[in-house]
Every structure is written in C-alpha cells, then in structure tokens.
Amino acid sequence: MSFSAGPPNGMPPSEEEGRSPYQRLSQWMLDISGDRGVLKDVVREGAGELVTPDASVLVKYSGYLEHMDKPFDSNCFRKTPRLMKLGEDITLWGMELGLLSMRRGEVARFLFKPTYAYGKLGCPPLIPPNTTVLFEIELLDFLDSAESDKFCALSAVQQDQFPLEKVLKVAATEREFGNYLFRQNRFYDAKVRYKRALLLLRRRSAPPEEQHLVEAAKLLVLLNLTFAYLKLERPSAALRYGEQALIIDPKNAKALFRCGQACLLMTEYQKARDFLVQAQKEQPFNHDINNELKKLASYYKDYRDKEKEMCHRMFAPCDTGFTVGEN
C-alpha cells in the first residue's frame, strides 16, 4: 500500500520533500483526539448515527507500518469478522476513539501516534518502539448492547413506562444480535436472543392503531426462531413458532416453507405437502420451495416402497417346510 499527498497550500516543495509519507499524510487529516494523536481521513462516508460508547462493533481493519505495503495486522481474510465490544475487546485506544467518530458503512483511514497505539515499547518483533501506525477501518455495523441489556433487566411494569418506539428498538437490537450469532453458526445463542426479543414484544400492550407495528416485529422474530430451531434439529419447536407466524400472516411464504421443512423432518408427509404447496402458490418460482417439494416426493416414494415391502412380508404365504402327505 502506498501513501502520497501533494504539498499543502503555502508549503515550499523543498520542505515537503523532507517529510516522511505519514508526515505528509497527516497534514490534511482531521484531528479527533485534540492533540493530533489520532488523525482521520474519511475514504467513504457512512450513514445514520455515530457509534455509541457501549456498542459492539463489526469491523474490517488492516494496520500498516510506514514504508510497508503489507499489513502487519488484518482481519479482512475472515469471512465473517468477530463482533467486538468497545471497552473490552479492542486493545488500541486510538481505534476506540476512531470508531466513536464513525457511522455505519463508513471507511476511514487513521494515523495513531505511539501514545494511542503501541506506546514507547512497541510490540516486538512486529512493532518497533515509538511507532506511528496507520489503520484502515470499515465499520460494517454496530449494536448498542448496553441499552438492550439494561432494558431487558427491567420488570414488565417498568418497561411499560417507556414509549413503544423504545421497546421496538430494543427488540430489533436483540434480533440483530441473534442474526449475527446465527451467521456465526451459534444457533443456540441466536435462539436465546430471539426469544428475548419475542418476550419483550409479547409483554408489551399497544393501542389498536400501533398494534400492527408490534405484530410486524413479532413476525420477523418468529421466522428467525423457526429457522434457528430447524438448525438445532428440533422440528416440533420450529413448527410451533412457524404456525404462530402464520397466525400473523397466513400467506407468508417463509413461514409456510419452514413449517413444511419441519413436518418433513418429522416424517409427517401429508402436512409437509400441504405447507409446501401453499408456499409454492405464494412464490411459484422459488427455487428452495420447489426443491423441497422434490425432496418430499422422493422421501414419500421411499416411505411407500418400504410400506409395500413390509405388507408383502406380512401377508406372504409361509413355507412350513413340509410337503404334501407328510402329515
């Protein structure tokens, strides 16, 4: 990776040439620490709110030493980066400050002076003493877990004192945490988060004109729970939550499909067919639904063949081993 910058306005070319790449870069970067210890350059603007101090962040990052093209540290090779909590999982003070200045989707470049990075001693053998480092960071997402945890610890009576908007926000945060855990194949932990979200929504009473907001949020969580229980190989629980989703939206293709999958796993072939055929009516060209119907047909054929074979054995004439006249 190479860094270059033209001379700042009013600086003689000879003075500029004597500066290192990081010194040249720092001239037009934004000071976010107040002492020029953490400098920032936005590569791509983000959107929405700034990262909150208690958030858990999902980031891609690469750290570089001056005059080196390859990063000394990077998590960009990971398919799914690890969720990191501010104040606990991030060791560089500069990165904490940098993240607090970012919005979702933002990509930024930071220079961290030694005080905000690896200090006077560095981190041998990779980081020399008193080294300024550059980090490129992409903020994929962040979740404010502290707000959610505090709210969930309240009693139902206390939660009712808050506006519905707050309850929906916390439930959405719990669901997002569940989704992240699900993507990490941590299905049991994801299920726990989904159930927390569902409990919040079920305990909340809303006026008739706002009830549709609660039902819409519930539907998403129920669909997530159905999928999580399928992954946990608990089809009866998956079916139970899928049927609750269908009470809210009887034509929901995902709910119908997942109920069909659950019934197939329980070898309830007729129920599986009913659910899957309804799902196919809602989405005739859905590849997954059509494949599941083919699988059902194959399983049902095997089942019928085994039944026929069993009946044949039950009612086939018995050979007693005697010939006529021996008795």
N, C-alpha and C positions, 0 to 999 in steps of 0.2 A: 504494500500500500504506500503510495507516495502522497506527500502533502506539499502544496505550493500555494503561495499567495503573492499577489502583486504588492508593491510598496504602498503603505498608507499615504494618504494625501499629505503633502508637505515634507515627507521624509526623503533626504538625499539618497540616491541609489547606492552610493558607496557605503553608507551606514546600514542600509537594508541588507547588503550582501554579506555583512559581517555577522548577521544574526543566524541562529540555528533554525531549522524548519519549524519547531514548536514555538520559538520566539516570534517568528513571522506570523504563524497561525494565530497566536494569542492576541495580536494587535487588534483584530476585528471581531473577537469573540466577546460574548456578554458575560460580565462578572455577576455570578449569582450567589457568591458567598460573602461578598462585601470586602474581601481582602485580596481579591484576584487569585485565591487558592483553588477555586472551581470556576472554570470558564466554559461557556456553552455556545455552540453554533447549531441552529436548527437546520437539519437537512430536509426534513419533510414535516409539515405542520400536522398536528393531531387535532382531535375534536373532543368536545364535551368538557367535563370537569377536570381539575387538576387532581393528581394522586393525593390521597389523604394520608396523614401520618401513620395511621394504624392499618393501612391497607396491606393486602397480599398481592404481589405483582407477578405478572407473567411477561418476561422479557427475553429478548435475544441480545447478546452482547459479545463484543470482541475487544480485547485490550492489547495495545501496541506500545512498544518501546520506540524511542526516537531512532531514526535511521534503520529500522527493521520493517520489512514488508509483511512478514508473517506474524500473526498474533501470538502472544505468549499465553493468552487465556481466552477461551471462547466456548460458548455453549450452542453455537449455531449448527453444529453437527447433529444435535439431538432432534429427533422427530417431534417430540413434544417437550418443550422446556419445563423445568420444575417450577412450581408456584413457590415464591419466596416472600416471607413476611418481613416488612420493614421493622428494623429494631431488633431482629432476631437472626435472620438468615443471611444478611448482607454485611460483609466484613469491612468494606471500604466506606468511610464517612463521606467521601466525595460522591460515591454512587448514590448513597441515600439522599443527599442534597439534590443531586441531579434529577433523580426520579421524582422528587417532590415538585419539580418545575415542569413536569411533562404531562401530556394528555394522551388518551387512547389513540393508537395509530401513529404517534409521533416517532420520528427517527432523529436523533441528535448526536452530535459529536462533543465530547467533553475533554478538557485538559485538567488533570488533577495534580496539583503540586504535592510534594512529599508528605506534608502535614495531613493532607486529605486522602493519601493513598497508602504507601508502604513505609512511610516515616524515614528517619535518619538511617536506620539499619538496612532498609530494603527487605527483600525476601530471597536470600541466596538459595540456589545459584542463579535463579532466573532474573531477579530484580536487583540491580546494584543499589548501594546506599544513596540516599538523597536523590531519588529519581522521579522526574515528572512523567506521568503516563497519559496516554490518550485512550479513551474508550468510545466506541460507537455503540449506541444503545437504541433498540427498537422496543417501545412499550406496546406489547400486543394487547394487554388487558390488565385491569386491576379490580380487586374486590375488597370492599371495606368490611372485613370480618368482625372487627371490634364492635361496630354498630349493631350488627346482626346478633352477635353473642350476647351483648347486654340486653337487647330487646327480648330475646328468647328466654332469658333468665327471669323476666318479669312474670307476674301472675296474669291470668286472663283478665281480671278486673283492671289491673294497671295498664295492660295493653289496650284495653277498650278506651282508655283516656286519650289515646293518640288518634290522629286522623287516619282514615282508610288508606290514604296515599302512603303513609309510613309503613303500614302493615304490608301492603303490596310490594313496596321497595325491599323490605327485609325478606319477604318470601322469595322475591326474584333473586336476591343475593344468595340465599340458601340453595336455590335451584341452580344458579350458575356455579356455585361450589360443587354441587353434585355432578354437573355436567363435566367440570374439569376432572374430577375424580373418576368419572365414567371413562373419559378418554384415556386415563392412565390405567384402565382395566382394574380399578379398585372398586368393584361393583358393590361390595357390601358397604363400604364407606359412602359411596354415592347414594345408596338406598337410604342410609341414615339421614343424610342431608335432605333428600326429597321428602322423607316422612316428617322432618321438622317443618319444612315449608307447608306441607299439607295440613299439619296440625294448626299452624298459625291461621291458615285460611278457613279451616273448619270452625275454629273458635270465634272467628270474627263475625259479628252480625252487622249487616249493612242495610241501609234503606233501599226500598224497591228500585229506585232509579239508579243505584250504584251496584246492585247485586250482580249485574252482568259482568262487571269488572272482576269480582271475586270468582265467578264461575269460569271465566276465561283463564284466569291464573290457575285455578284448580285443574282445569282440563290439561294444561301443559304438564303440571306435576304428575298427574295420574298417568299420562302417557309415558313419562320418564320412569315412573315406578314399575309400570308394566314391562318395559324393556329391561330394567335392572333385574327384575325377578326372573325374566327369561334367561338372562345371562347367568344368574345364580342357580339355574336349573330347578326353579320352584314354580312350575307351570300353574298350579292351582292358585297361588298368590297372584301371579301375573294375570290370570283370568279374572280374578276378583277385582283388581284395580282397573283392568280393561273394561269390564262391564260397568263400573262406576263412571268411567269416561264416556261410555255410550249413553248413559242417562243424561249427561250434559249435552252431548252432540251425537245423536243416534246414527248419523251418516258419516261419522269421522272415519276415514279410510285407514288411518294408522291404528286406531283402536280396534277396528274390525279385523285388520290384518294380524295384529298381535294376539287378539283373542283366538283367532284361527290357529296361530302357531302354538299357543298354549294347549289348545284342545288336541292338536296333532301330537304333541309330546305326551299327552295323557291317553293317547290312542282312542280318543272319542271322535271317531272319523266323521260321523254324521254332523256333529256340532261344528267340527272344524270346517267341513264343506259349507255349511250354512254361513258361517262368518266370512270365509274367503270369497264365496260367490257374491255376497253383499259388498265386500271390499272391492271386488272386481267391477261391480256395477258403478261404483263411485269413481274408480280410476281404471278404466278398461285396458290401458296400455302400460300399466305399472309393471315393470319387469319383475320385481320381487314378488308381487302378488301372483302373477302368472306362473312363476317358477314354483311357488309354494303349492299351488293347485296341482301342478305336475307331480310334485313330490307326494302330495296326498294321494293322487291316483295310483302312484307306484306302491306306496305303503298299503293302500287299501287292497290292491290286487294281491300283494304278498299275503296279506291277512286272510283274504278269501281263499287263496290257494291252500294255505295251511289248514283252514277250517274244513275244506273239502277233503283234504288228505286225512284229517282226524276222523271225519264222519265215515270215510271209506274204511278205515281201520276198525271203527267201532261196529260197523254192520256187515263187514265181510264175513263169508261163511268160515266157520272154524274147522280146521283139519284135525280130527281126533287121533289120527294115526292108525285107525282100524280099517280094514277092508270089509266088504260085504260078506256076511256069513260067519265072520269071526266070533260074533256074539252068540 
